[in-house]
């Protein structure tokens, strides 16, 4: 949040849909209820996803023109791209770490000369 959080807050603030104090309360209430229900069910859930969904739902209460659909599509695309990119990154990291030098006797890793 220190590096990029202010941009996320600005985006969810008034770029997704217009917020008023009462709408902000409804967004927080919707996100809170969602988190409580899914946490009770044992389902892992992202509070950021809940906030985006709540903000979109509250924006829809005033009509479809109150929501920045281009931004909603960008956010959804980012959510979809997160899982494959995390898998690719962790797979590549595992491959690089597992193909590195291994501490076996005789390969010089322990300070002994090879062939000694």
N, C-alpha and C positions, 0 to 999 in steps of 0.2 A: 504494500500500500504506500510505502514511502516514495517509491519511484514512479508508479503509474496510477496509484489510487485516485489522485485528484482528477485525472482524465475520465476514469470510470464514473466517479461521482458526478462530474459535470455532464457526462453523456446521459446517465440515468436521471439527472436532475431535471432539465427542461428540454433536452434534445429529443428524447423519446416521446414524451407527451408533456403537456403543461401541468405543473404541480401547484396546488394551493395547500394551505395547511390541512384542510379537511381531506383532500385527496391523498396527501402524504400519510395521514393517519390510516386511511383505508388501505393504502399500499402496504404499510407496516403490519396492519392487522391481517391482511390476506397472506402475507409472507409468513407471519408468525404461526397462523393456523396450519398452513401447509407444512412448515417445518415440524411442528408438534405432531401432526398426524403421521407423517412419514417416518419420523424418528421413533415414534411409539411402535410403528409396524416393523422397525428394524431396517428400513431402507436408507442407504446412504444418500444424502441430498445436499445440494449446494445452495447456500443462502443467496448467493448472487443470482442464480437462476430463478429462485423464488421471487426475488425483488423485481427482476426483469419481467417475469410473468405477471406479477401483481400490478406493476406499472402499466403494462399493456392492457390488462383487463380493466383497470380503472380508466385508462384513456378511452377504451371502447365504450364505456358507459355514456360518453358524450357523443358517440358516433364514430364511424370508421375514419373520418377525415381528421380526427384528433390525434391519430397515432402516426408517427414517422415510420412507414412500412419499409422503407429502404434501410433504415437503421435496425429494425426488427430482423430483416433478412440477413444483414451483416452479422448481428449477434448470433442468430441461429446457425449460420455458416461457421462461425467460430466455435460454437459448441460441438457441431458435427466433426469439425476438423481436429478438435482437441484429443479425442481418444486415439485415432490412428497415429497422430504425431507423437503422443506420449509413448505408445507402443514401439514406434520406430526408434525413438530416442533411447528408450531403455534397452531395446534389443541391440542397438549399435554399441551402447555403453558396455553391455555384457560381453559382446563379441570382442571389443577392444581389450577389456580387462582379462578375459579368459584366454586370449591368444598371446598375452605377454609372457615374459620370462617366468618360469616356474622353479621354485627352490627344490631341485633334485640333487642328491649327492653326485659329485663328479662333473657337474656342468659349470663349476666356478662360482656359483651363487653363494656358497658358504665360505669362500676364501680358499678352497682347495684348488689346486691346479688340475685342469682336465687331464685325464689319463694317469693321474698319480695314484 
